[in-house]
Amino acid sequence: MIEVQAMKTVYFVRHAKSSWQDMSLPDHDRPLNKRGKRDAPYMAEQMLAMELRADLMLTSSARRARATARFFRKSQDLPKERLLVDKRLYHASIETVLQVIQELPDDLHVIYLFAHNPGLTYIANHFSTKMIDNVPTTGIIKVVSQSVQWINFDPNSAVMKAFYYPKMFNLR
């Protein structure tokens, strides 16, 4: 019998809307604002309703990205140890994001990666034939690779398959 291996999928999630209320806070430490606290669990539930579950979630170390990721982890009832913080994802370049992904073990197939703009918009356009002007807060880009190994996850093997964002679900 031939074993069929699964292709690799990454859901790139821009953190939910953050607060600028306390201007003394460093950028890294800004929390979610009221809209962010509404949008993150809502979008997490939309992904769950579409049965778009993760094997693992990776997040930037920024407070707003970690908070967004926790909403998604909880909605999918993913164990806490399946949400990893990677400092390299804080305002990471495309090359750094790809490096993080390419280091993943091949027994994982679906990853959620929580990060920031402008990097996520660059990534969306890196894997898409259609130009995206901006990935909004809590926007999600689905990228699927035909490869069965993470080391090969790049624009030669992967393409953007979907783009989800709060307004498409009439959330304003």
C-alpha positions in Angstrom: 0.0 0.0 0.0 1.3 3.5 -0.9 1.4 6.0 1.9 0.0 9.4 0.8 1.7 12.3 2.5 -0.1 15.6 3.1 0.9 18.8 1.6 1.8 21.8 3.8 -0.6 24.7 4.6 0.2 27.9 6.4 -2.5 30.4 7.6 -0.7 33.7 8.0 -2.6 35.8 10.5 -2.1 39.5 11.1 -2.6 40.3 14.8 -5.9 41.9 15.8 -6.2 45.7 16.2 -3.9 47.0 18.9 -4.2 49.9 21.2 -2.2 53.2 20.9 -3.8 54.6 24.1 -0.7 54.4 26.2 2.0 56.1 24.1 4.7 55.3 26.7 4.5 51.6 25.9 7.1 50.2 23.6 5.6 48.9 20.3 6.3 45.3 21.3 4.2 45.7 24.4 1.0 47.2 23.0 -2.1 45.2 23.9 -5.3 44.6 21.8 -7.9 47.3 21.8 -11.6 46.8 22.1 -12.0 46.1 18.4 -9.1 43.7 18.5 -10.6 41.8 21.4 -13.8 41.5 19.3 -12.3 40.6 16.0 -9.8 38.0 17.1 -12.2 35.6 18.7 -14.7 36.2 15.9 -12.2 35.3 13.2 -11.0 32.3 15.2 -14.5 31.0 15.3 -14.9 31.6 11.5 -11.8 29.4 10.9 -13.2 26.8 13.2 -16.6 26.8 11.5 -14.7 26.2 8.2 -12.8 23.3 9.9 -9.5 25.0 9.3 -7.6 23.6 12.2 -3.9 23.8 13.1 -1.4 21.2 14.1 0.7 24.0 15.5 0.6 27.8 16.0 3.6 30.1 15.9 3.4 33.6 17.0 5.6 36.7 17.2 6.6 37.6 20.7 4.7 40.9 20.5 1.9 41.2 23.1 -0.8 41.9 20.5 0.3 38.9 18.3 0.4 36.5 21.4 -3.1 37.7 22.5 -4.5 37.1 19.0 -2.9 33.7 18.8 -4.4 32.7 22.2 -7.9 33.4 20.9 -7.3 31.0 17.9 -5.6 28.4 20.1 -8.5 28.3 22.6 -11.2 28.2 19.8 -9.5 25.1 18.4 -8.9 23.6 21.8 -5.3 23.2 20.9 -3.0 22.3 23.8 -1.0 25.2 25.2 2.3 23.5 24.2 1.1 23.7 20.5 1.4 27.5 20.6 5.0 28.6 20.3 6.4 32.1 20.6 9.2 32.8 18.1 11.0 36.2 18.7 12.2 36.1 15.1 8.6 36.7 13.9 8.4 40.2 15.4 8.5 42.5 12.3 10.2 39.7 10.4 11.3 39.8 6.8 10.0 37.4 4.2 13.2 35.5 4.4 13.1 35.1 8.1 9.4 34.0 8.1 10.3 31.4 5.4 13.3 30.2 7.5 11.0 29.7 10.5 8.6 27.7 8.4 11.3 25.7 6.7 12.6 24.5 10.1 9.3 22.9 11.0 9.2 19.1 11.5 7.5 17.4 8.5 5.0 15.5 10.7 3.1 18.8 11.0 0.9 19.7 8.1 -1.2 22.8 9.0 0.4 25.8 10.7 -1.1 29.2 11.9 1.6 31.9 12.0 0.7 35.2 13.7 2.8 38.2 12.7 2.7 41.8 11.6 2.4 44.2 8.6 4.0 45.2 6.4 5.6 41.8 6.3 2.3 39.8 6.0 1.2 41.9 3.0 4.6 41.3 1.4 4.2 37.6 2.1 0.7 37.6 0.6 2.0 39.2 -2.6 5.0 36.8 -2.6 2.7 33.8 -2.9 -0.1 35.4 -5.0 -0.7 36.3 -8.6 -3.2 39.0 -7.5 -1.9 42.1 -5.8 -3.1 42.7 -2.2 -2.7 46.3 -1.1 -3.0 45.5 2.6 -3.7 42.6 4.9 -5.9 44.2 7.5 -5.8 43.5 11.2 -7.0 39.9 11.9 -6.7 39.2 8.1 -5.7 35.7 7.2 -3.8 34.5 4.2 -4.0 30.7 3.4 -0.9 29.4 1.5 -0.7 25.8 0.3 2.4 24.0 -0.8 2.4 20.9 -3.0 5.6 19.8 -1.2 5.4 17.3 1.6 8.5 18.8 3.3 8.6 22.2 5.0 12.1 22.8 3.7 10.5 23.3 0.2 7.9 25.8 1.4 8.5 28.7 -1.0 6.9 30.4 -4.0 8.1 27.6 -6.3 6.0 25.1 -4.4 3.3 27.1 -2.7 0.5 29.5 -3.7 -2.1 31.7 -1.9 -5.4 29.9 -1.9 -7.6 32.2 0.2 -7.7 35.6 1.9 -10.1 36.0 4.9 -10.7 39.3 6.7 -13.3 40.6 9.2 -15.2 42.8 6.7 -15.9 39.8 4.4 -17.9 38.4 7.3 -19.7 41.7 7.8 -17.8 42.5 10.9 -17.1 46.3 11.1 
